[in-house]
Amino acid sequence: MTYEEVQQPKANELWGTDAVKRYDAIVFYDMWQQMTDKQRENFVRMLKDDGKGIVVLHHAIASYQDWDEYIRIIGAKYFLTPGKDPDGNPRPRCQYKHGVRMTVHIADRNHPITRGMSDFEIIDETYKGYWVSPKVHVLLTVEHPLSEKKIAWTHTYGKARVVYIQLGHGPTAYRNANYRKLLMRAIRWVAGQLQ
């Protein structure tokens, strides 16, 4: 697998161009807030109509706070400030904690991303208080008081496969062989290369 890093704001300029066609999948690992209306339109079309798969990692759940469609795209909402979830319920600002040791449970052992994997331990940052759509398909859970239970899931947005993985803050996560396997499989799955 090869990759190309494109930093913001250049990444958002790719949506709707021929340049994006050379990528089998797109991975988000940012917390960017700005996207023009035209970029949003192109991004939605790329997912819904073209079926370009995306993997959203860690703090990218907190991107585009003022764009409700992003919630539908990723299947969740992280609250940088107090607000209301899509169900209309008030939510406080989400919480996070660095360097937490936790056991990750495989919620679906038959999904191509997690097939053959066993529960594993990891030291990573946790998030607490985000909203998760009831329509997502949960892959990973944790039972930790500093974390939401659902920490990885799949769903579709139009023709696109979407994966969110809450893990991935820094070196301790990326040194974990199980996390690397999970990430590689997620990328391959959204690209349609893993059945």
LINWOWO-V586661 format. One record per backbone hydrogen bond with DSSP energy under -1.0 kcal/mol. CO is the residue of the C=O (numbers start at 1). NH is the residue of the N-H. E is the energy in kcal/mol with one decimal. If there is no record, write none. Layout:
co: [CO;CO]
nh: [NH;NH]
e: [E;E]
This chain:
co: [7;11;14;18;19;20;26;28;32;36;37;38;39;40;41;42;43;44;45;45;46;47;48;53;54;55;56;57;58;59;60;64;67;68;69;70;71;75;77;79;83;85;89;91;95;97;100;102;104;105;111;114;120;122;124;126;127;128;131;133;137;139;139;140;140;141;144;149;151;152;152;153;154;155;157;160;161;162;163;164;165;170;171;173;176;177;178;179;180;181;182;183;184;185;186;187;188;189]
nh: [11;14;17;21;22;23;55;57;64;40;41;42;43;44;45;46;47;48;49;50;52;51;159;26;163;28;165;60;61;62;63;67;70;72;73;74;75;133;131;94;91;88;85;83;128;126;124;122;120;141;115;117;104;102;100;97;148;95;77;136;154;107;108;151;152;105;147;142;166;139;140;164;137;162;160;157;54;155;56;153;58;174;175;176;180;181;182;183;184;185;186;187;188;189;190;191;193;192]
e: [-1.1;-1.6;-2.3;-1.2;-1.2;-1.6;-2.5;-2.8;-2.2;-2.5;-2.4;-2.5;-2.6;-2.7;-2.2;-2.4;-1.7;-3.1;-1.8;-1.7;-2.1;-1.0;-1.1;-2.0;-2.0;-3.1;-2.2;-2.7;-1.6;-2.0;-1.3;-1.9;-1.2;-1.1;-2.2;-2.5;-2.0;-2.5;-2.5;-2.9;-3.9;-2.8;-2.6;-2.3;-2.6;-2.5;-2.3;-2.2;-1.8;-2.2;-2.1;-2.4;-3.8;-2.6;-2.7;-1.6;-2.3;-2.7;-2.1;-1.3;-2.3;-2.9;-1.1;-2.1;-1.2;-3.3;-1.9;-1.7;-3.4;-2.9;-1.5;-2.3;-3.2;-2.7;-2.0;-2.3;-2.1;-1.8;-3.2;-2.1;-2.7;-2.0;-1.9;-1.3;-2.2;-2.3;-2.5;-2.7;-2.5;-2.5;-2.4;-2.3;-2.3;-2.7;-2.5;-1.5;-3.0;-1.6]
